Amino acid sequence: MGRGRAKAKQTKVARELKYREFNTDFNQLQRELHGDDRLSSADGSDATTGESEDFDDPYDEPGNGSANRR
Protein backbone atom coordinates (compact mmCIF):
# COMPACT_ATOMS: atom_id res chain seq x y z
CA MET A 1 0.00 0.00 0.00
CA GLY A 2 1.01 3.60 -0.34
CA ARG A 3 2.14 3.38 -3.94
CA GLY A 4 -0.79 5.33 -5.34
CA ARG A 5 0.81 8.77 -5.31
CA ALA A 6 4.15 7.56 -6.71
CA LYS A 7 2.44 5.57 -9.46
CA ALA A 8 0.24 8.54 -10.35
CA LYS A 9 3.30 10.77 -10.66
CA GLN A 10 5.10 8.22 -12.85
CA THR A 11 2.02 7.96 -15.06
CA LYS A 12 1.82 11.75 -15.32
CA VAL A 13 5.50 12.07 -16.28
CA ALA A 14 5.23 9.24 -18.81
CA ARG A 15 2.18 10.85 -20.39
CA GLU A 16 3.95 14.24 -20.61
CA LEU A 17 6.96 12.64 -22.29
CA LYS A 18 4.79 10.69 -24.72
CA TYR A 19 2.74 13.64 -25.94
CA ARG A 20 5.25 16.48 -25.68
CA GLU A 21 6.42 18.23 -28.84
CA PHE A 22 10.20 18.32 -29.04
CA ASN A 23 11.84 21.01 -31.15
CA THR A 24 15.20 19.38 -31.71
CA ASP A 25 17.80 21.25 -33.74
CA PHE A 26 19.38 18.32 -35.53
CA ASN A 27 21.92 20.55 -37.29
CA GLN A 28 23.22 21.79 -33.92
CA LEU A 29 23.29 18.22 -32.63
CA GLN A 30 25.30 17.10 -35.65
CA ARG A 31 27.80 19.95 -35.13
CA GLU A 32 28.21 18.97 -31.47
CA LEU A 33 28.69 15.28 -32.25
CA HIS A 34 31.11 15.78 -35.13
CA GLY A 35 33.10 18.61 -33.55
CA ASP A 36 32.50 21.94 -35.23
CA ASP A 37 35.76 23.78 -36.00
CA ARG A 38 34.23 27.06 -34.84
CA LEU A 39 33.85 25.67 -31.32
CA SER A 40 37.58 25.05 -30.80
CA SER A 41 39.70 27.53 -28.89
CA ALA A 42 41.06 30.70 -30.50
CA ASP A 43 44.69 29.50 -30.59
CA GLY A 44 43.70 26.37 -32.50
CA SER A 45 44.45 23.92 -29.72
CA ASP A 46 41.83 21.66 -28.24
CA ALA A 47 41.47 22.03 -24.48
CA THR A 48 40.39 18.42 -24.05
CA THR A 49 43.57 16.92 -25.50
CA GLY A 50 46.65 16.42 -23.40
CA GLU A 51 46.87 15.75 -19.72
CA SER A 52 47.72 18.21 -17.04
CA GLU A 53 51.03 17.35 -15.42
CA ASP A 54 49.85 18.95 -12.18
CA PHE A 55 47.12 16.35 -11.74
CA ASP A 56 47.89 13.72 -9.11
CA ASP A 57 45.88 10.60 -9.88
CA PRO A 58 44.72 9.05 -6.58
CA TYR A 59 44.41 5.65 -8.31
CA ASP A 60 47.93 5.71 -9.73
CA GLU A 61 50.28 3.00 -8.49
CA PRO A 62 52.64 4.16 -5.72
CA GLY A 63 56.25 4.42 -6.78
CA ASN A 64 55.19 5.18 -10.33
CA GLY A 65 56.69 8.64 -10.13
CA SER A 66 53.47 10.54 -10.67
CA ALA A 67 53.49 12.09 -7.20
CA ASN A 68 57.19 12.89 -7.42
CA ARG A 69 57.01 14.76 -10.74
CA ARG A 70 58.13 18.37 -10.69
PDB file of N, H, CA, C and O in Angstrom:
ATOM      1  N   MET A   1       0.834  -1.187   0.000  1.00  0.00           N
ATOM      2  CA  MET A   1       0.000   0.000   0.000  1.00  0.00           C
ATOM      3  C   MET A   1       0.878   1.248   0.000  1.00  0.00           C
ATOM      4  O   MET A   1       2.067   1.196   0.314  1.00  0.00           O
ATOM      5  N   GLY A   2       0.268   2.354  -0.355  1.00  0.00           N
ATOM      6  H   GLY A   2      -0.698   2.397  -0.610  1.00  0.00           H
ATOM      7  CA  GLY A   2       1.010   3.602  -0.335  1.00  0.00           C
ATOM      8  C   GLY A   2       1.706   3.935  -1.642  1.00  0.00           C
ATOM      9  O   GLY A   2       2.435   4.923  -1.725  1.00  0.00           O
ATOM     10  N   ARG A   3       1.488   3.122  -2.655  1.00  0.00           N
ATOM     11  H   ARG A   3       0.896   2.320  -2.588  1.00  0.00           H
ATOM     12  CA  ARG A   3       2.140   3.378  -3.943  1.00  0.00           C
ATOM     13  C   ARG A   3       1.316   4.263  -4.850  1.00  0.00           C
ATOM     14  O   ARG A   3       1.783   4.636  -5.926  1.00  0.00           O
ATOM     15  N   GLY A   4       0.129   4.603  -4.460  1.00  0.00           N
ATOM     16  H   GLY A   4      -0.250   4.300  -3.586  1.00  0.00           H
ATOM     17  CA  GLY A   4      -0.791   5.330  -5.336  1.00  0.00           C
ATOM     18  C   GLY A   4      -0.250   6.654  -5.830  1.00  0.00           C
ATOM     19  O   GLY A   4      -0.333   6.958  -7.021  1.00  0.00           O
ATOM     20  N   ARG A   5       0.306   7.449  -4.921  1.00  0.00           N
ATOM     21  H   ARG A   5       0.374   7.203  -3.954  1.00  0.00           H
ATOM     22  CA  ARG A   5       0.808   8.767  -5.307  1.00  0.00           C
ATOM     23  C   ARG A   5       2.029   8.651  -6.214  1.00  0.00           C
ATOM     24  O   ARG A   5       2.145   9.385  -7.195  1.00  0.00           O
ATOM     25  N   ALA A   6       2.937   7.737  -5.892  1.00  0.00           N
ATOM     26  H   ALA A   6       2.843   7.140  -5.095  1.00  0.00           H
ATOM     27  CA  ALA A   6       4.146   7.559  -6.705  1.00  0.00           C
ATOM     28  C   ALA A   6       3.781   7.053  -8.101  1.00  0.00           C
ATOM     29  O   ALA A   6       4.331   7.517  -9.100  1.00  0.00           O
ATOM     30  N   LYS A   7       2.852   6.099  -8.160  1.00  0.00           N
ATOM     31  H   LYS A   7       2.406   5.722  -7.349  1.00  0.00           H
ATOM     32  CA  LYS A   7       2.438   5.573  -9.463  1.00  0.00           C
ATOM     33  C   LYS A   7       1.733   6.646 -10.277  1.00  0.00           C
ATOM     34  O   LYS A   7       1.922   6.723 -11.491  1.00  0.00           O
ATOM     35  N   ALA A   8       0.933   7.464  -9.635  1.00  0.00           N
ATOM     36  H   ALA A   8       0.780   7.402  -8.649  1.00  0.00           H
ATOM     37  CA  ALA A   8       0.244   8.540 -10.347  1.00  0.00           C
ATOM     38  C   ALA A   8       1.241   9.537 -10.919  1.00  0.00           C
ATOM     39  O   ALA A   8       1.064  10.024 -12.036  1.00  0.00           O
ATOM     40  N   LYS A   9       2.283   9.841 -10.163  1.00  0.00           N
ATOM     41  H   LYS A   9       2.427   9.445  -9.255  1.00  0.00           H
ATOM     42  CA  LYS A   9       3.303  10.771 -10.658  1.00  0.00           C
ATOM     43  C   LYS A   9       4.054  10.157 -11.837  1.00  0.00           C
ATOM     44  O   LYS A   9       4.307  10.839 -12.830  1.00  0.00           O
ATOM     45  N   GLN A  10       4.412   8.877 -11.739  1.00  0.00           N
ATOM     46  H   GLN A  10       4.206   8.323 -10.933  1.00  0.00           H
ATOM     47  CA  GLN A  10       5.098   8.216 -12.853  1.00  0.00           C
ATOM     48  C   GLN A  10       4.227   8.205 -14.102  1.00  0.00           C
ATOM     49  O   GLN A  10       4.720   8.414 -15.210  1.00  0.00           O
ATOM     50  N   THR A  11       2.941   7.963 -13.924  1.00  0.00           N
ATOM     51  H   THR A  11       2.540   7.793 -13.023  1.00  0.00           H
ATOM     52  CA  THR A  11       2.020   7.962 -15.056  1.00  0.00           C
ATOM     53  C   THR A  11       1.933   9.346 -15.675  1.00  0.00           C
ATOM     54  O   THR A  11       1.904   9.484 -16.898  1.00  0.00           O
ATOM     55  N   LYS A  12       1.891  10.371 -14.835  1.00  0.00           N
ATOM     56  H   LYS A  12       1.915  10.259 -13.841  1.00  0.00           H
ATOM     57  CA  LYS A  12       1.820  11.750 -15.319  1.00  0.00           C
ATOM     58  C   LYS A  12       3.070  12.109 -16.121  1.00  0.00           C
ATOM     59  O   LYS A  12       2.971  12.689 -17.203  1.00  0.00           O
ATOM     60  N   VAL A  13       4.237  11.767 -15.593  1.00  0.00           N
ATOM     61  H   VAL A  13       4.317  11.296 -14.714  1.00  0.00           H
ATOM     62  CA  VAL A  13       5.496  12.071 -16.277  1.00  0.00           C
ATOM     63  C   VAL A  13       5.580  11.307 -17.593  1.00  0.00           C
ATOM     64  O   VAL A  13       5.991  11.866 -18.609  1.00  0.00           O
ATOM     65  N   ALA A  14       5.195  10.043 -17.582  1.00  0.00           N
ATOM     66  H   ALA A  14       4.861   9.589 -16.757  1.00  0.00           H
ATOM     67  CA  ALA A  14       5.235   9.241 -18.805  1.00  0.00           C
ATOM     68  C   ALA A  14       4.303   9.819 -19.862  1.00  0.00           C
ATOM     69  O   ALA A  14       4.647   9.853 -21.044  1.00  0.00           O
ATOM     70  N   ARG A  15       3.137  10.268 -19.448  1.00  0.00           N
ATOM     71  H   ARG A  15       2.858  10.240 -18.489  1.00  0.00           H
ATOM     72  CA  ARG A  15       2.183  10.852 -20.388  1.00  0.00           C
ATOM     73  C   ARG A  15       2.725  12.157 -20.968  1.00  0.00           C
ATOM     74  O   ARG A  15       2.570  12.418 -22.161  1.00  0.00           O
ATOM     75  N   GLU A  16       3.361  12.981 -20.123  1.00  0.00           N
ATOM     76  H   GLU A  16       3.487  12.769 -19.154  1.00  0.00           H
ATOM     77  CA  GLU A  16       3.949  14.236 -20.609  1.00  0.00           C
ATOM     78  C   GLU A  16       5.048  13.965 -21.629  1.00  0.00           C
ATOM     79  O   GLU A  16       5.137  14.650 -22.648  1.00  0.00           O
ATOM     80  N   LEU A  17       5.884  12.965 -21.357  1.00  0.00           N
ATOM     81  H   LEU A  17       5.811  12.408 -20.529  1.00  0.00           H
ATOM     82  CA  LEU A  17       6.958  12.636 -22.293  1.00  0.00           C
ATOM     83  C   LEU A  17       6.406  12.087 -23.608  1.00  0.00           C
ATOM     84  O   LEU A  17       6.941  12.369 -24.680  1.00  0.00           O
ATOM     85  N   LYS A  18       5.348  11.311 -23.518  1.00  0.00           N
ATOM     86  H   LYS A  18       4.913  11.082 -22.648  1.00  0.00           H
ATOM     87  CA  LYS A  18       4.788  10.689 -24.715  1.00  0.00           C
ATOM     88  C   LYS A  18       4.167  11.718 -25.656  1.00  0.00           C
ATOM     89  O   LYS A  18       4.298  11.602 -26.874  1.00  0.00           O
ATOM     90  N   TYR A  19       3.498  12.713 -25.105  1.00  0.00           N
ATOM     91  H   TYR A  19       3.392  12.808 -24.116  1.00  0.00           H
ATOM     92  CA  TYR A  19       2.743  13.638 -25.944  1.00  0.00           C
ATOM     93  C   TYR A  19       3.404  15.003 -26.116  1.00  0.00           C
ATOM     94  O   TYR A  19       2.830  15.884 -26.756  1.00  0.00           O
ATOM     95  N   ARG A  20       4.565  15.191 -25.572  1.00  0.00           N
ATOM     96  H   ARG A  20       5.031  14.475 -25.052  1.00  0.00           H
ATOM     97  CA  ARG A  20       5.251  16.483 -25.677  1.00  0.00           C
ATOM     98  C   ARG A  20       5.820  16.655 -27.080  1.00  0.00           C
ATOM     99  O   ARG A  20       6.258  15.691 -27.709  1.00  0.00           O
ATOM    100  N   GLU A  21       5.806  17.887 -27.557  1.00  0.00           N
ATOM    101  H   GLU A  21       5.450  18.670 -27.047  1.00  0.00           H
ATOM    102  CA  GLU A  21       6.422  18.231 -28.843  1.00  0.00           C
ATOM    103  C   GLU A  21       7.856  18.657 -28.577  1.00  0.00           C
ATOM    104  O   GLU A  21       8.098  19.594 -27.817  1.00  0.00           O
ATOM    105  N   PHE A  22       8.802  17.975 -29.196  1.00  0.00           N
ATOM    106  H   PHE A  22       8.606  17.213 -29.814  1.00  0.00           H
ATOM    107  CA  PHE A  22      10.204  18.320 -29.036  1.00  0.00           C
ATOM    108  C   PHE A  22      10.663  19.080 -30.269  1.00  0.00           C
ATOM    109  O   PHE A  22      10.458  18.629 -31.395  1.00  0.00           O
ATOM    110  N   ASN A  23      11.279  20.223 -30.058  1.00  0.00           N
ATOM    111  H   ASN A  23      11.446  20.590 -29.143  1.00  0.00           H
ATOM    112  CA  ASN A  23      11.836  21.013 -31.151  1.00  0.00           C
ATOM    113  C   ASN A  23      13.340  20.818 -31.151  1.00  0.00           C
ATOM    114  O   ASN A  23      14.082  21.660 -30.646  1.00  0.00           O
ATOM    115  N   THR A  24      13.783  19.720 -31.712  1.00  0.00           N
ATOM    116  H   THR A  24      13.180  19.037 -32.123  1.00  0.00           H
ATOM    117  CA  THR A  24      15.198  19.377 -31.712  1.00  0.00           C
ATOM    118  C   THR A  24      15.883  19.997 -32.918  1.00  0.00           C
ATOM    119  O   THR A  24      15.422  19.854 -34.051  1.00  0.00           O
ATOM    120  N   ASP A  25      16.984  20.683 -32.666  1.00  0.00           N
ATOM    121  H   ASP A  25      17.359  20.799 -31.746  1.00  0.00           H
ATOM    122  CA  ASP A  25      17.796  21.254 -33.738  1.00  0.00           C
ATOM    123  C   ASP A  25      18.832  20.201 -34.124  1.00  0.00           C
ATOM    124  O   ASP A  25      19.897  20.109 -33.513  1.00  0.00           O
ATOM    125  N   PHE A  26      18.508  19.415 -35.140  1.00  0.00           N
ATOM    126  H   PHE A  26      17.643  19.490 -35.637  1.00  0.00           H
ATOM    127  CA  PHE A  26      19.382  18.317 -35.533  1.00  0.00           C
ATOM    128  C   PHE A  26      20.687  18.815 -36.138  1.00  0.00           C
ATOM    129  O   PHE A  26      21.705  18.129 -36.048  1.00  0.00           O
ATOM    130  N   ASN A  27      20.678  19.988 -36.750  1.00  0.00           N
ATOM    131  H   ASN A  27      19.851  20.545 -36.823  1.00  0.00           H
ATOM    132  CA  ASN A  27      21.921  20.549 -37.290  1.00  0.00           C
ATOM    133  C   ASN A  27      22.886  20.889 -36.163  1.00  0.00           C
ATOM    134  O   ASN A  27      24.083  20.621 -36.269  1.00  0.00           O
ATOM    135  N   GLN A  28      22.375  21.477 -35.083  1.00  0.00           N
ATOM    136  H   GLN A  28      21.403  21.694 -34.997  1.00  0.00           H
ATOM    137  CA  GLN A  28      23.217  21.790 -33.923  1.00  0.00           C
ATOM    138  C   GLN A  28      23.732  20.504 -33.283  1.00  0.00           C
ATOM    139  O   GLN A  28      24.893  20.434 -32.880  1.00  0.00           O
ATOM    140  N   LEU A  29      22.887  19.501 -33.188  1.00  0.00           N
ATOM    141  H   LEU A  29      21.944  19.558 -33.515  1.00  0.00           H
ATOM    142  CA  LEU A  29      23.293  18.216 -32.626  1.00  0.00           C
ATOM    143  C   LEU A  29      24.402  17.590 -33.462  1.00  0.00           C
ATOM    144  O   LEU A  29      25.363  17.048 -32.917  1.00  0.00           O
ATOM    145  N   GLN A  30      24.271  17.663 -34.776  1.00  0.00           N
ATOM    146  H   GLN A  30      23.490  18.104 -35.219  1.00  0.00           H
ATOM    147  CA  GLN A  30      25.296  17.104 -35.653  1.00  0.00           C
ATOM    148  C   GLN A  30      26.618  17.847 -35.478  1.00  0.00           C
ATOM    149  O   GLN A  30      27.679  17.222 -35.467  1.00  0.00           O
ATOM    150  N   ARG A  31      26.568  19.174 -35.341  1.00  0.00           N
ATOM    151  H   ARG A  31      25.706  19.681 -35.349  1.00  0.00           H
ATOM    152  CA  ARG A  31      27.798  19.948 -35.126  1.00  0.00           C
ATOM    153  C   ARG A  31      28.459  19.557 -33.807  1.00  0.00           C
ATOM    154  O   ARG A  31      29.682  19.444 -33.735  1.00  0.00           O
ATOM    155  N   GLU A  32      27.655  19.351 -32.767  1.00  0.00           N
ATOM    156  H   GLU A  32      26.661  19.442 -32.826  1.00  0.00           H
ATOM    157  CA  GLU A  32      28.209  18.968 -31.469  1.00  0.00           C
ATOM    158  C   GLU A  32      28.843  17.582 -31.526  1.00  0.00           C
ATOM    159  O   GLU A  32      29.913  17.363 -30.958  1.00  0.00           O
ATOM    160  N   LEU A  33      28.189  16.651 -32.207  1.00  0.00           N
ATOM    161  H   LEU A  33      27.320  16.828 -32.669  1.00  0.00           H
ATOM    162  CA  LEU A  33      28.691  15.282 -32.252  1.00  0.00           C
ATOM    163  C   LEU A  33      29.920  15.131 -33.131  1.00  0.00           C
ATOM    164  O   LEU A  33      30.795  14.315 -32.842  1.00  0.00           O
ATOM    165  N   HIS A  34      29.993  15.905 -34.196  1.00  0.00           N
ATOM    166  H   HIS A  34      29.282  16.568 -34.431  1.00  0.00           H
ATOM    167  CA  HIS A  34      31.112  15.778 -35.127  1.00  0.00           C
ATOM    168  C   HIS A  34      32.219  16.775 -34.858  1.00  0.00           C
ATOM    169  O   HIS A  34      33.241  16.744 -35.543  1.00  0.00           O
ATOM    170  N   GLY A  35      32.058  17.650 -33.895  1.00  0.00           N
ATOM    171  H   GLY A  35      31.228  17.675 -33.338  1.00  0.00           H
ATOM    172  CA  GLY A  35      33.095  18.609 -33.551  1.00  0.00           C
ATOM    173  C   GLY A  35      33.198  19.726 -34.569  1.00  0.00           C
ATOM    174  O   GLY A  35      33.939  19.619 -35.547  1.00  0.00           O
ATOM    175  N   ASP A  36      32.471  20.774 -34.346  1.00  0.00           N
ATOM    176  H   ASP A  36      31.870  20.861 -33.552  1.00  0.00           H
ATOM    177  CA  ASP A  36      32.504  21.937 -35.227  1.00  0.00           C
ATOM    178  C   ASP A  36      33.808  22.691 -35.015  1.00  0.00           C
ATOM    179  O   ASP A  36      34.205  22.928 -33.874  1.00  0.00           O
ATOM    180  N   ASP A  37      34.481  23.071 -36.100  1.00  0.00           N
ATOM    181  H   ASP A  37      34.159  22.878 -37.026  1.00  0.00           H
ATOM    182  CA  ASP A  37      35.757  23.785 -35.998  1.00  0.00           C
ATOM    183  C   ASP A  37      35.600  25.141 -35.327  1.00  0.00           C
ATOM    184  O   ASP A  37      36.539  25.633 -34.701  1.00  0.00           O
ATOM    185  N   ARG A  38      34.439  25.742 -35.447  1.00  0.00           N
ATOM    186  H   ARG A  38      33.676  25.342 -35.955  1.00  0.00           H
ATOM    187  CA  ARG A  38      34.228  27.061 -34.841  1.00  0.00           C
ATOM    188  C   ARG A  38      34.170  26.988 -33.326  1.00  0.00           C
ATOM    189  O   ARG A  38      34.317  28.013 -32.660  1.00  0.00           O
ATOM    190  N   LEU A  39      33.959  25.804 -32.761  1.00  0.00           N
ATOM    191  H   LEU A  39      33.840  24.971 -33.301  1.00  0.00           H
ATOM    192  CA  LEU A  39      33.850  25.668 -31.316  1.00  0.00           C
ATOM    193  C   LEU A  39      35.193  25.460 -30.638  1.00  0.00           C
ATOM    194  O   LEU A  39      35.265  25.483 -29.409  1.00  0.00           O
ATOM    195  N   SER A  40      36.266  25.257 -31.409  1.00  0.00           N
ATOM    196  H   SER A  40      36.208  25.239 -32.407  1.00  0.00           H
ATOM    197  CA  SER A  40      37.577  25.052 -30.801  1.00  0.00           C
ATOM    198  C   SER A  40      38.119  26.382 -30.300  1.00  0.00           C
ATOM    199  O   SER A  40      37.594  27.444 -30.637  1.00  0.00           O
ATOM    200  N   SER A  41      39.162  26.318 -29.500  1.00  0.00           N
ATOM    201  H   SER A  41      39.589  25.456 -29.226  1.00  0.00           H
ATOM    202  CA  SER A  41      39.698  27.528 -28.891  1.00  0.00           C
ATOM    203  C   SER A  41      40.338  28.432 -29.931  1.00  0.00           C
ATOM    204  O   SER A  41      40.622  27.997 -31.047  1.00  0.00           O
ATOM    205  N   ALA A  42      40.564  29.682 -29.570  1.00  0.00           N
ATOM    206  H   ALA A  42      40.334  30.035 -28.663  1.00  0.00           H
ATOM    207  CA  ALA A  42      41.059  30.695 -30.501  1.00  0.00           C
ATOM    208  C   ALA A  42      42.470  30.390 -30.995  1.00  0.00           C
ATOM    209  O   ALA A  42      42.801  30.722 -32.134  1.00  0.00           O
ATOM    210  N   ASP A  43      43.310  29.766 -30.169  1.00  0.00           N
ATOM    211  H   ASP A  43      43.042  29.496 -29.244  1.00  0.00           H
ATOM    212  CA  ASP A  43      44.686  29.503 -30.587  1.00  0.00           C
ATOM    213  C   ASP A  43      44.810  28.224 -31.408  1.00  0.00           C
ATOM    214  O   ASP A  43      45.910  27.849 -31.812  1.00  0.00           O
ATOM    215  N   GLY A  44      43.686  27.554 -31.656  1.00  0.00           N
ATOM    216  H   GLY A  44      42.792  27.858 -31.328  1.00  0.00           H
ATOM    217  CA  GLY A  44      43.704  26.370 -32.503  1.00  0.00           C
ATOM    218  C   GLY A  44      43.942  25.081 -31.753  1.00  0.00           C
ATOM    219  O   GLY A  44      43.862  24.007 -32.349  1.00  0.00           O
ATOM    220  N   SER A  45      44.228  25.147 -30.478  1.00  0.00           N
ATOM    221  H   SER A  45      44.293  26.020 -29.993  1.00  0.00           H
ATOM    222  CA  SER A  45      44.448  23.923 -29.718  1.00  0.00           C
ATOM    223  C   SER A  45      43.147  23.488 -29.069  1.00  0.00           C
ATOM    224  O   SER A  45      42.285  24.310 -28.761  1.00  0.00           O
ATOM    225  N   ASP A  46      43.021  22.217 -28.870  1.00  0.00           N
ATOM    226  H   ASP A  46      43.721  21.549 -29.120  1.00  0.00           H
ATOM    227  CA  ASP A  46      41.834  21.665 -28.243  1.00  0.00           C
ATOM    228  C   ASP A  46      42.111  21.503 -26.756  1.00  0.00           C
ATOM    229  O   ASP A  46      43.102  20.882 -26.370  1.00  0.00           O
ATOM    230  N   ALA A  47      41.245  22.058 -25.925  1.00  0.00           N
ATOM    231  H   ALA A  47      40.441  22.563 -26.239  1.00  0.00           H
ATOM    232  CA  ALA A  47      41.468  22.032 -24.481  1.00  0.00           C
ATOM    233  C   ALA A  47      41.298  20.635 -23.899  1.00  0.00           C
ATOM    234  O   ALA A  47      41.789  20.368 -22.802  1.00  0.00           O
ATOM    235  N   THR A  48      40.620  19.743 -24.603  1.00  0.00           N
ATOM    236  H   THR A  48      40.222  19.960 -25.494  1.00  0.00           H
ATOM    237  CA  THR A  48      40.386  18.416 -24.052  1.00  0.00           C
ATOM    238  C   THR A  48      41.529  17.459 -24.339  1.00  0.00           C
ATOM    239  O   THR A  48      41.575  16.379 -23.751  1.00  0.00           O
ATOM    240  N   THR A  49      42.450  17.816 -25.218  1.00  0.00           N
ATOM    241  H   THR A  49      42.413  18.694 -25.696  1.00  0.00           H
ATOM    242  CA  THR A  49      43.567  16.924 -25.501  1.00  0.00           C
ATOM    243  C   THR A  49      44.719  17.228 -24.569  1.00  0.00           C
ATOM    244  O   THR A  49      44.885  18.363 -24.120  1.00  0.00           O
ATOM    245  N   GLY A  50      45.492  16.238 -24.286  1.00  0.00           N
ATOM    246  H   GLY A  50      45.357  15.317 -24.650  1.00  0.00           H
ATOM    247  CA  GLY A  50      46.649  16.425 -23.402  1.00  0.00           C
ATOM    248  C   GLY A  50      46.241  16.363 -21.947  1.00  0.00           C
ATOM    249  O   GLY A  50      45.145  16.779 -21.570  1.00  0.00           O
ATOM    250  N   GLU A  51      47.136  15.842 -21.142  1.00  0.00           N
ATOM    251  H   GLU A  51      48.026  15.504 -21.448  1.00  0.00           H
ATOM    252  CA  GLU A  51      46.867  15.748 -19.716  1.00  0.00           C
ATOM    253  C   GLU A  51      47.607  16.837 -18.983  1.00  0.00           C
ATOM    254  O   GLU A  51      48.664  17.294 -19.419  1.00  0.00           O
ATOM    255  N   SER A  52      47.057  17.240 -17.890  1.00  0.00           N
ATOM    256  H   SER A  52      46.199  16.869 -17.535  1.00  0.00           H
ATOM    257  CA  SER A  52      47.720  18.207 -17.042  1.00  0.00           C
ATOM    258  C   SER A  52      48.768  17.479 -16.216  1.00  0.00           C
ATOM    259  O   SER A  52      48.477  16.449 -15.607  1.00  0.00           O
ATOM    260  N   GLU A  53      49.967  17.999 -16.193  1.00  0.00           N
ATOM    261  H   GLU A  53      50.203  18.836 -16.687  1.00  0.00           H
ATOM    262  CA  GLU A  53      51.027  17.352 -15.421  1.00  0.00           C
ATOM    263  C   GLU A  53      50.886  17.639 -13.932  1.00  0.00           C
ATOM    264  O   GLU A  53      51.526  16.984 -13.109  1.00  0.00           O
ATOM    265  N   ASP A  54      50.048  18.615 -13.582  1.00  0.00           N
ATOM    266  H   ASP A  54      49.528  19.146 -14.251  1.00  0.00           H
ATOM    267  CA  ASP A  54      49.851  18.945 -12.176  1.00  0.00           C
ATOM    268  C   ASP A  54      48.844  18.020 -11.508  1.00  0.00           C
ATOM    269  O   ASP A  54      48.704  18.044 -10.285  1.00  0.00           O
ATOM    270  N   PHE A  55      48.150  17.216 -12.277  1.00  0.00           N
ATOM    271  H   PHE A  55      48.263  17.196 -13.271  1.00  0.00           H
ATOM    272  CA  PHE A  55      47.118  16.350 -11.737  1.00  0.00           C
ATOM    273  C   PHE A  55      47.746  15.130 -11.089  1.00  0.00           C
ATOM    274  O   PHE A  55      48.528  14.417 -11.718  1.00  0.00           O
ATOM    275  N   ASP A  56      47.404  14.890  -9.832  1.00  0.00           N
ATOM    276  H   ASP A  56      46.769  15.469  -9.320  1.00  0.00           H
ATOM    277  CA  ASP A  56      47.893  13.719  -9.114  1.00  0.00           C
ATOM    278  C   ASP A  56      46.760  12.702  -9.069  1.00  0.00           C
ATOM    279  O   ASP A  56      45.765  12.908  -8.373  1.00  0.00           O
ATOM    280  N   ASP A  57      46.905  11.621  -9.797  1.00  0.00           N
ATOM    281  H   ASP A  57      47.713  11.453 -10.362  1.00  0.00           H
ATOM    282  CA  ASP A  57      45.880  10.599  -9.877  1.00  0.00           C
ATOM    283  C   ASP A  57      45.868   9.781  -8.591  1.00  0.00           C
ATOM    284  O   ASP A  57      46.861   9.126  -8.277  1.00  0.00           O
ATOM    285  N   PRO A  58      44.765   9.804  -7.837  1.00  0.00           N
ATOM    286  CA  PRO A  58      44.720   9.054  -6.581  1.00  0.00           C
ATOM    287  C   PRO A  58      44.738   7.546  -6.810  1.00  0.00           C
ATOM    288  O   PRO A  58      45.035   6.800  -5.877  1.00  0.00           O
ATOM    289  N   TYR A  59      44.433   7.070  -8.018  1.00  0.00           N
ATOM    290  H   TYR A  59      44.192   7.676  -8.776  1.00  0.00           H
ATOM    291  CA  TYR A  59      44.414   5.647  -8.308  1.00  0.00           C
ATOM    292  C   TYR A  59      45.710   5.176  -8.956  1.00  0.00           C
ATOM    293  O   TYR A  59      45.840   4.002  -9.304  1.00  0.00           O
ATOM    294  N   ASP A  60      46.657   6.072  -9.118  1.00  0.00           N
ATOM    295  H   ASP A  60      46.552   7.026  -8.836  1.00  0.00           H
ATOM    296  CA  ASP A  60      47.930   5.710  -9.726  1.00  0.00           C
ATOM    297  C   ASP A  60      48.713   4.826  -8.760  1.00  0.00           C
ATOM    298  O   ASP A  60      48.619   4.982  -7.542  1.00  0.00           O
ATOM    299  N   GLU A  61      49.478   3.907  -9.314  1.00  0.00           N
ATOM    300  H   GLU A  61      49.554   3.780 -10.303  1.00  0.00           H
ATOM    301  CA  GLU A  61      50.276   3.003  -8.494  1.00  0.00           C
ATOM    302  C   GLU A  61      51.359   3.782  -7.747  1.00  0.00           C
ATOM    303  O   GLU A  61      52.006   4.648  -8.336  1.00  0.00           O
ATOM    304  N   PRO A  62      51.567   3.489  -6.459  1.00  0.00           N
ATOM    305  CA  PRO A  62      52.644   4.159  -5.724  1.00  0.00           C
ATOM    306  C   PRO A  62      54.005   3.760  -6.295  1.00  0.00           C
ATOM    307  O   PRO A  62      54.196   2.632  -6.750  1.00  0.00           O
ATOM    308  N   GLY A  63      54.921   4.684  -6.264  1.00  0.00           N
ATOM    309  H   GLY A  63      54.766   5.600  -5.895  1.00  0.00           H
ATOM    310  CA  GLY A  63      56.251   4.420  -6.781  1.00  0.00           C
ATOM    311  C   GLY A  63      56.329   4.560  -8.286  1.00  0.00           C
ATOM    312  O   GLY A  63      57.357   4.253  -8.891  1.00  0.00           O
ATOM    313  N   ASN A  64      55.254   5.019  -8.891  1.00  0.00           N
ATOM    314  H   ASN A  64      54.419   5.268  -8.400  1.00  0.00           H
ATOM    315  CA  ASN A  64      55.188   5.177 -10.332  1.00  0.00           C
ATOM    316  C   ASN A  64      55.813   6.492 -10.774  1.00  0.00           C
ATOM    317  O   ASN A  64      56.071   6.697 -11.960  1.00  0.00           O
ATOM    318  N   GLY A  65      56.056   7.379  -9.815  1.00  0.00           N
ATOM    319  H   GLY A  65      55.847   7.212  -8.852  1.00  0.00           H
ATOM    320  CA  GLY A  65      56.689   8.641 -10.131  1.00  0.00           C
ATOM    321  C   GLY A  65      55.717   9.764 -10.382  1.00  0.00           C
ATOM    322  O   GLY A  65      56.142  10.900 -10.594  1.00  0.00           O
ATOM    323  N   SER A  66      54.427   9.490 -10.366  1.00  0.00           N
ATOM    324  H   SER A  66      54.082   8.568 -10.194  1.00  0.00           H
ATOM    325  CA  SER A  66      53.471  10.544 -10.672  1.00  0.00           C
ATOM    326  C   SER A  66      53.397  11.572  -9.552  1.00  0.00           C
ATOM    327  O   SER A  66      53.201  12.757  -9.822  1.00  0.00           O
ATOM    328  N   ALA A  67      53.549  11.148  -8.307  1.00  0.00           N
ATOM    329  H   ALA A  67      53.709  10.185  -8.088  1.00  0.00           H
ATOM    330  CA  ALA A  67      53.487  12.091  -7.200  1.00  0.00           C
ATOM    331  C   ALA A  67      54.808  12.830  -7.029  1.00  0.00           C
ATOM    332  O   ALA A  67      54.851  13.888  -6.401  1.00  0.00           O
ATOM    333  N   ASN A  68      55.878  12.283  -7.582  1.00  0.00           N
ATOM    334  H   ASN A  68      55.843  11.424  -8.093  1.00  0.00           H
ATOM    335  CA  ASN A  68      57.192  12.892  -7.416  1.00  0.00           C
ATOM    336  C   ASN A  68      57.579  13.787  -8.585  1.00  0.00           C
ATOM    337  O   ASN A  68      58.670  14.355  -8.584  1.00  0.00           O
ATOM    338  N   ARG A  69      56.707  13.924  -9.583  1.00  0.00           N
ATOM    339  H   ARG A  69      55.820  13.462  -9.583  1.00  0.00           H
ATOM    340  CA  ARG A  69      57.010  14.761 -10.741  1.00  0.00           C
ATOM    341  C   ARG A  69      57.092  16.218 -10.356  1.00  0.00           C
ATOM    342  O   ARG A  69      56.302  16.688  -9.537  1.00  0.00           O
ATOM    343  N   ARG A  70      58.026  16.934 -10.925  1.00  0.00           N
ATOM    344  H   ARG A  70      58.668  16.553 -11.590  1.00  0.00           H
ATOM    345  CA  ARG A  70      58.135  18.374 -10.686  1.00  0.00           C
ATOM    346  C   ARG A  70      58.464  19.068 -11.961  1.00  0.00           C
ATOM    347  O   ARG A  70      58.601  20.291 -11.980  1.00  0.00           O
TER     348      ARG A  70
END
